[in-house]
Amino acid sequence: MEELSLRERKKHATRVLLMETALSLFEEKGFDNVSVAEIAEAAEVSKATVFNYFPTKVDLVLAGGKAHISEPANVVRSRPVGQTPHSALRAYFLRMLKHHEPMAGLSLHPLVLRVQRIVRQTPGLALKAMDHRRQASELLAQALIEEGSSELTARLVATQLMHTQHILAQTNLQRIHAGETPEEIYPDAVATAEHAFRLLEHGIGDFMRREAEPSDAPDTAFHDTGSRAEADCRVAYAPGEDDTRRAVEQVLRDAEDEIFEELADPDRL
């Protein structure tokens, strides 16, 4: 901040004011129940000023992550001679861990934690964050194609690299929200990252090779009716509200289906 000009510091202060004002309203009323006009009024600025800093309402929450979309592709393009894309992105993620970056899931910055909570509570924002990951993967694939990779291989490799980073970050984030500090998590986070990128480097072809025949013990979830030579499932299950909610949240976290892109369009919110 000390290196910024006075004009740049004022712009930064306005940006933070708008974001904090918006987050407070979203926390109080819910993201979908707050208009840009309300945010402008609460921040004592014009609606046009809000849009000058944040093109959409979604950007008031996700602008931080959006700024990182092109980073993986840029890291790969700028890697030195002799370094693989895998090695470059491994080093990139380990640097983010070292500096407790939000994109590595190790930040305790209050603003970052507020954003993460609102995203978890708002399906539309979760979908948009998912789309940001998709865009990052597509840009990374394009960087690989530019260097001579086939489109199929580039997309397969990019998807694996980006989704690995996402899972690692989410693992760290869960521990942050459970009350652990970045310092407590960091050694495990590094070890987990090394393991994950080692799997990518050497492949999973021999993973969990079965060394013995499976047990012949009957499945305890089934039983013989006695009158028929068939097994009937004896587990009756009907999903309740909590099960349904968890299932939906799981889809929102892990699905990479591009059909959600339209649903996440900020113009619909």
VENHU-V660445 format. One record per pair of residues at least 12 apart in sequence whose ideal C-beta (glycine too) atoms are under 6 Angstrom apart, sorted by the first residue. I is the first residue (numbers start at 1). GAP is how many residues later the second one is. If there is no record, write none. Layout:
I;GAP  I;GAP
This chain:
15;38  17;26  18;25  18;32  18;35  19;41  21;18  21;21  21;22  22;17  22;38  23;91  26;92  31;91  36;14  36;21  56;210  58;70  58;208  61;54  61;57  61;64  62;66  65;67  66;66  68;35  69;63  69;66  69;67  70;69  72;64  72;68  73;66  73;67  73;70  75;13  75;17  76;12  76;67  77;66  86;114  86;115  89;72  90;107  93;72  93;100  97;92  97;93  100;82  104;65  105;64  105;67  105;68  106;66  106;76  123;129  124;145  126;126  127;133  127;136  127;137  128;136  131;130  131;133  133;33  136;26  137;21  137;22  137;25  140;18  141;13  141;14  141;17  164;32  168;25  168;28  172;13  172;17  221;14
